[in-house]
Every structure is written in structure tokens, then in C-alpha cells.
Amino acid sequence: MPPHPKRKHSKGRRDRRRTHDTLEETTLVACTNCGTMILPHIVCPNCGQYKGREVIEIKKKEKK
């Protein structure tokens, strides 16, 4: 048989162990050019701009 704990862990000790188990809401910011909500410090996938300048060229989809 496996060994059993000698004493019960307190609620405080249990809760301190679980402090890092929570989910965090992702932080979104508005793109300064088009206003799309994006992750901070990331090139906007909608307009291709980062810090007010065009970093990548986005090709527009043509409707037939």
C-alpha cells in the first residue's frame, strides 16, 4: 500500500497551491489604424500596421 499523509493539509496551504490555476482573460487593444481588437505588440492582421506604420502588405479579397 502507498504511504498516507500523516496530517491533513490546511485550507490555506491548499488554496496557496491553487492560486496559479485560474484562467486569465486575454488583453485586447484597439488597432490605431482600423480599430480592430488585437493582442498588444502584434501586427494587425486586418490592416498590416504596427505602431502607425505598414509592416506587411495585406491583399484585399476580390468579390466576383
N, C-alpha and C positions, 0 to 999 in steps of 0.2 A: 504494500500500500504506500502511496506517496505521503510525504510529511504534511502535517496540517499546521496552520498558523497557531502560534502559542497564545497570541492575544488578538482581539478584534482591533482593526484599524479604525481610528476615529473618523467622524464625518468630515472634519476639517482636512485631515490628511487625504481622504478620498476626493474631496472637492478640489483641493490644490492640484492633485494629479490630473483632474479632468478640465482644468482651466484652458488648455490648448486644444480641446476637442470641438470647440464651437466653430460654426461656419461664419465667414466674414462676407459682407455684401461687397460686391465689386464696385470700385470707384470709377465713375464715368464723368467726363468733362465734355463740354460742347466744343466742336471744332471752330476755330476762329474764322474760318473762311465760309464754310457751308452750314454750320450749326448742327451737324450730325453728332450724336453722342458716341464718343470713342474712349478707349482706355488712354490714360495720360502717358505722355512721352512715346507715342506711337504715331506713325504716319497715317493720315486719314485714308481709309480705303475708298471713300466716296469721291474725294476730290484730289487726293495725292499730295496734299500740302502738309508741311511740318514747320512750325514756328514762323508762319507767314510767308514761306517760300515753297515753290513747287519742287518736290523731291522726285516723285515718279509721275510719269505721264499716264493718265487714265484714258483708255479708249472708250468712247461712247458707243453703246449698242444701238444699231440702226433698226428701226421698225420697218417691216416690209409692207 
